């Protein structure tokens, strides 16, 4: 069992299907391409932090559940859930293949 301080992304991806690892890595690359971002893996998810946590991913059985904080509510059909927070909120979407990361 890993403590919160020594858990790595590799630990989170261990034993996951190769296709979902590829999906996660494509999402991770897209987030890291935004600029200076820290990756914070935990037992339940992998968070991406700049000034605050603004994105995250959970590797599920058949998809990667991703979320991102936006400063406005989006009506995009790609988001299946929205949790308001101030003027914007967290938008959730599912990724099943790397090509869905854009």
C-alpha positions as CSV (number, residue, x, y, z in Angstrom):
1,X,0.0,0.0,0.0
2,X,1.4,3.4,-1.0
3,X,1.0,6.5,1.1
4,X,-0.1,9.7,-0.6
5,X,3.4,11.1,-0.8
6,X,5.1,8.2,-2.6
7,X,2.4,7.1,-5.1
8,X,3.5,7.6,-8.7
9,X,1.6,7.8,-12.0
10,X,3.2,4.4,-12.9
11,X,1.6,3.0,-9.7
12,X,-1.8,4.3,-10.8
13,X,-1.4,2.8,-14.3
14,X,-0.1,-0.6,-13.2
15,X,-2.3,-3.4,-14.3
16,X,-4.6,-1.2,-16.3
17,X,-5.3,-2.2,-19.9
18,X,-2.8,-0.9,-22.5
19,X,-5.4,1.0,-24.5
20,X,-6.5,3.0,-21.4
21,X,-2.9,3.7,-20.5
22,X,-2.5,5.2,-24.0
23,X,-5.7,7.2,-23.5
24,X,-4.5,8.5,-20.1
25,X,-1.0,9.4,-21.6
26,X,-2.6,11.3,-24.5
27,X,-4.7,13.3,-21.9
28,X,-1.7,13.9,-19.7
29,X,0.3,15.2,-22.7
30,X,-2.5,17.6,-23.7
31,X,-2.6,18.9,-20.1
32,X,1.2,19.2,-19.8
33,X,1.3,21.1,-23.1
34,X,-0.7,23.9,-21.5
35,X,2.3,25.0,-19.4
36,X,3.8,24.5,-16.0
37,X,1.7,21.8,-14.4
38,X,2.4,19.4,-11.4
39,X,1.0,15.9,-11.5
40,X,-0.4,14.7,-8.2
41,X,-1.3,11.0,-8.2
42,X,-3.5,9.7,-5.4
43,X,-5.3,6.4,-4.6
44,X,-8.5,7.7,-6.3
45,X,-7.3,9.9,-9.2
46,X,-4.5,11.7,-10.9
47,X,-4.8,15.5,-10.4
48,X,-3.1,18.2,-12.5
49,X,-2.2,21.3,-10.6
50,X,-1.1,24.8,-11.6
51,X,-2.1,27.5,-9.1
52,X,-4.9,25.1,-8.1
53,X,-6.2,21.7,-9.2
54,X,-7.7,22.3,-12.6
55,X,-8.0,18.9,-14.2
56,X,-7.9,15.2,-13.3
57,X,-8.3,11.7,-14.5
58,X,-9.6,8.4,-13.1
59,X,-8.8,5.2,-15.0
60,X,-12.1,3.2,-15.0
61,X,-12.7,-0.3,-16.3
62,X,-13.4,0.7,-19.9
63,X,-12.6,4.4,-20.2
64,X,-10.7,7.3,-18.6
65,X,-13.0,9.6,-16.7
66,X,-11.6,13.1,-17.1
67,X,-12.5,16.4,-15.6
68,X,-11.5,20.0,-16.0
69,X,-12.3,23.3,-14.4
70,X,-13.6,25.9,-16.7
71,X,-14.4,29.5,-15.8
72,X,-17.8,29.2,-17.5
73,X,-20.5,26.5,-17.8
74,X,-20.1,24.8,-21.2
75,X,-23.0,23.3,-23.1
76,X,-20.8,21.0,-25.1
77,X,-22.4,17.6,-25.5
78,X,-19.0,16.0,-24.8
79,X,-19.5,16.8,-21.1
80,X,-21.8,14.4,-19.3
81,X,-21.7,16.1,-15.9
82,X,-21.1,19.5,-14.4
83,X,-20.5,20.6,-10.8
84,X,-20.9,24.4,-10.4
85,X,-18.2,26.3,-8.6
86,X,-18.4,30.1,-8.7
87,X,-19.0,31.3,-12.3
88,X,-17.8,28.1,-13.8
89,X,-17.2,24.6,-12.5
90,X,-15.9,21.1,-13.1
91,X,-16.9,19.5,-16.4
92,X,-16.7,15.7,-16.7
93,X,-16.1,13.7,-19.9
94,X,-15.2,10.2,-20.9
95,X,-12.3,9.2,-23.1
96,X,-12.1,5.7,-24.7
97,X,-9.4,6.2,-27.3
98,X,-6.4,8.6,-27.7
99,X,-8.0,10.3,-30.8
100,X,-10.7,11.7,-28.5
101,X,-8.2,13.9,-26.8
102,X,-8.2,17.3,-28.6
